[in-house]
Amino acid sequence: MSGHLALAVSTVLYGLGIVAQTVAARRADERPGTGVGLLARLASDRLYLLGFSGQVGGFLFAFLARESLPLYLVQAGSSCAVGVAAVIGVLLLGWRIRRVEIAVLVVMACGLLLLTGAAAPSTAHELPLLPAVIVLGLLTLAVLPLARVFRGAVPLLAGIAYAVVAVAARTVSGKPLLELVLHPLTWVMVIAAFVGQACLATALQRGSATSAVASMDATTVVISSVAGLALMGDRIAPGREWWVGLGVLLVVSGVLVLGRVSKPAPELVTADR
């Protein structure tokens, strides 16, 4: 499967997962506790598990895409899942979409097209193992304690965790299965994904789904794009460097504006278990 096809499938699956997880998280009982506690309560909710399956499928296809595509394109494509989720919500759940939201979706699509045109396939540079494990591991371990202290920053902290996932995945993608399983960064990636999922579940329960996911995705896109270009050898087609700058700007601005102007649908608040 080509990297571009894998990325397209990943984006659709992420969008479906966001919608299902949002409905499930919104109908969960409000109880004090950390994101991990919320995940434990949601583990018995079939709709949440369906959404989680969509997220896992999206991650697996994004993992395949990272083998040959730069992080700035893969993460931008994944971030556009919030737009896919909005379209799914309109078609299946009766969410209302305004003209400004349609305009933002068009802007995001234009940004993604620019990034697709600028992306040059490349294999990631090997990061020094011990420093990479230490730095990425410490970033991951710091997220949950910070989420308890800075509750308003939970989506941003989830974005940091998923940026760790993206960088680690870009490093180990394409390796033989046994080497992949035994690689320390694979386990850093798994832990970071769990931490990001816990923060995302908390953010979805506390506020607007699109706002939470947009803030998270914008953080992930910026951090992982910089890391990919600066440290991992991600390439840009000659003469198209400005395409990447403009494309990332359009996608990040789009997800942030979409998160701000979108309103949660009543069904998300009143759905029964």
C-alpha positions in Angstrom: 0.0 0.0 0.0 1.3 3.5 -0.9 2.0 6.0 1.8 -0.6 8.4 0.5 -3.3 5.8 0.4 -2.4 4.6 3.9 -2.6 8.3 5.1 -6.1 8.7 3.5 -7.5 5.6 5.2 -5.9 6.7 8.5 -7.6 10.1 8.3 -11.1 8.5 7.7 -10.7 6.0 10.6 -9.5 8.8 12.9 -12.6 10.8 12.0 -14.9 7.9 12.7 -13.2 7.3 16.0 -13.5 10.9 17.1 -17.2 10.9 16.6 -17.8 7.6 18.5 -15.5 8.5 21.3 -17.1 11.9 21.7 -20.6 10.5 22.1 -19.3 7.9 24.6 -17.3 10.3 26.7 -20.1 12.9 26.8 -22.5 10.4 28.3 -20.0 9.1 30.9 -20.8 10.0 34.5 -19.0 13.1 35.8 -16.7 11.9 38.6 -13.5 13.3 40.0 -10.3 11.5 39.0 -7.6 11.5 36.4 -7.9 10.7 32.7 -6.8 7.1 33.5 -9.8 6.7 35.7 -12.1 8.0 33.0 -10.6 5.5 30.6 -11.3 2.7 33.0 -15.0 3.7 33.2 -15.3 4.0 29.4 -13.7 0.5 28.9 -17.2 -1.1 29.3 -18.8 1.3 26.8 -19.2 -0.5 23.4 -19.4 2.7 21.5 -16.3 4.1 23.1 -14.5 0.8 22.3 -15.7 1.1 18.7 -14.3 4.6 18.5 -11.1 3.4 20.1 -10.9 0.7 17.4 -11.1 3.5 14.8 -8.3 5.3 16.5 -6.2 2.2 16.6 -6.9 1.5 12.9 -6.0 5.1 12.1 -2.8 4.9 14.1 -1.8 1.7 12.3 -2.3 3.1 8.8 -0.6 6.4 9.9 2.3 4.2 11.1 2.6 2.6 7.6 2.5 6.1 6.0 5.3 7.4 8.2 7.7 4.8 6.7 7.9 6.9 3.5 6.2 10.2 4.1 7.5 13.2 6.1 5.9 13.9 9.5 4.7 17.3 8.4 2.4 15.6 5.9 1.3 12.6 8.0 0.4 14.7 11.0 -1.3 17.3 9.0 -3.4 14.6 7.3 -4.2 13.1 10.7 -5.2 16.5 12.0 -7.7 16.9 9.2 -9.6 14.1 10.8 -11.4 16.7 12.9 -12.9 18.0 9.6 -13.8 14.5 8.6 -15.5 14.0 12.0 -17.5 17.2 11.4 -18.7 15.9 8.1 -19.6 12.5 9.6 -21.5 14.3 12.4 -23.5 16.3 9.9 -24.4 13.3 7.8 -25.1 10.7 10.6 -25.9 12.7 13.8 -27.6 15.8 12.4 -24.9 18.2 13.6 -25.4 21.7 12.1 -22.6 23.1 10.1 -22.3 26.8 9.3 -20.8 28.6 6.3 -17.7 29.6 8.3 -17.1 26.0 9.1 -17.4 25.0 5.5 -14.9 27.7 4.6 -12.5 26.4 7.2 -12.7 22.9 5.9 -11.9 24.2 2.4 -8.8 26.0 3.8 -7.6 22.9 5.6 -8.0 20.9 2.4 -6.0 23.5 0.5 -3.2 23.3 3.1 -3.2 19.5 2.9 -2.9 19.7 -0.9 0.1 22.0 -0.6 1.8 19.7 1.8 1.1 16.7 -0.4 2.6 18.5 -3.4 5.7 19.5 -1.4 6.4 16.2 0.3 9.4 14.2 -0.9 9.5 10.6 0.1 12.3 9.8 2.5 13.5 7.3 5.1 14.0 8.8 8.6 17.4 9.3 10.1 18.2 7.0 13.1 18.0 9.1 16.3 20.7 8.4 18.9 19.0 5.7 20.9 19.7 6.5 24.5 19.2 10.3 24.3 16.0 9.8 22.3 14.6 7.3 24.8 15.5 9.6 27.7 14.1 12.8 26.2 10.9 11.3 24.7 10.3 9.2 27.8 10.6 12.1 30.2 8.2 14.2 28.0 5.7 11.3 28.2 6.0 10.8 31.9 5.6 14.5 32.6 2.2 14.8 30.7 -0.2 13.2 33.2 1.1 15.1 36.3 1.0 18.3 34.4 -2.6 17.5 33.3 -3.7 17.3 36.9 -2.2 20.7 37.7 -3.0 22.6 34.5 -6.5 21.3 33.7 -7.1 23.9 31.0 -4.0 22.7 29.1 -5.1 19.1 28.8 -5.6 19.2 25.0 -2.1 20.7 24.6 -0.6 18.1 26.8 -2.3 15.4 24.8 -0.8 17.0 21.7 2.7 16.7 23.2 2.1 13.0 24.0 1.0 12.3 20.4 4.0 14.3 19.1 6.1 11.8 21.0 4.1 9.0 19.3 4.7 10.5 15.9 8.5 11.0 16.3 9.0 7.5 17.8 6.8 5.9 15.1 8.8 7.7 12.3 12.0 6.3 13.8 10.9 2.6 14.1 8.5 2.3 11.1 9.7 -0.1 8.4 11.8 -2.2 10.8 11.4 -6.0 10.9 8.7 -7.2 13.3 11.0 -8.7 15.9 13.3 -5.7 15.9 10.2 -3.4 16.1 8.8 -5.3 19.1 12.1 -5.2 21.0 13.0 -1.6 20.1 12.8 0.7 23.2 11.2 3.5 21.3 8.3 1.2 20.3 7.4 1.0 24.0 7.9 4.7 24.5 5.5 5.1 21.6 2.9 2.8 23.2 3.1 4.5 26.6 2.8 7.9 25.0 -0.2 6.8 23.0 -1.9 5.6 26.2 -1.1 8.9 28.0 -2.4 10.9 25.0 -5.6 8.8 25.0 -6.2 9.4 28.7 -5.8 13.2 28.2 -8.0 13.2 25.2 -10.8 11.3 27.0 -10.7 13.9 29.8 -10.7 16.8 27.3 -13.7 15.4 25.4 -15.7 15.1 28.6 -14.9 18.6 29.9 -15.5 20.7 26.8 -16.1 21.0 23.1 -15.0 17.9 21.2 -13.8 19.9 18.1 -12.0 22.4 20.3 -10.2 19.8 22.3 -9.2 17.7 19.3 -8.2 20.9 17.3 -5.9 22.1 20.1 -4.4 18.7 20.4 -3.8 18.3 16.7 -2.4 21.7 16.2 0.2 21.1 19.0 1.1 17.7 17.5 1.5 19.0 13.9 3.8 21.9 15.0 6.1 19.9 17.3 6.3 16.8 15.1 6.9 18.8 11.9 9.7 20.8 13.4 11.3 17.5 14.8 10.9 15.8 11.5 12.6 18.5 9.5 15.3 19.4 12.1 16.3 16.0 13.4 14.9 13.2 11.2 15.8 14.1 7.7 12.3 14.8 6.4 12.6 16.2 2.9 10.9 18.9 0.9 10.7 19.0 -2.9 13.2 21.5 -4.3 11.8 25.0 -4.5 8.6 24.1 -2.5 9.8 25.0 1.0 7.2 27.8 1.1 4.5 25.3 0.3 5.3 23.5 3.5 5.2 26.7 5.6 2.0 27.8 4.1 0.4 24.4 4.2 1.2 23.8 7.8 -0.1 27.4 8.6 -3.4 26.7 6.8 -3.9 23.3 8.4 -3.0 24.5 11.9 -5.1 27.7 11.6 -8.0 25.7 10.2 -8.2 23.1 13.0 -7.9 25.9 15.6 -10.6 28.0 14.0 -12.8 25.0 13.5 -12.4 24.1 17.1 -13.3 27.6 18.2 -16.4 28.2 15.9 -17.9 24.7 16.1 -20.6 24.0 18.6 -21.2 20.6 20.2 -24.4 18.9 19.0 -27.2 18.4 21.6 -27.1 14.7 21.0 -23.6 14.6 22.5 -24.9 15.9 25.8 -28.1 13.9 26.1 -27.2 10.5 24.7 -28.0 7.7 27.1 -25.7 4.8 28.0 
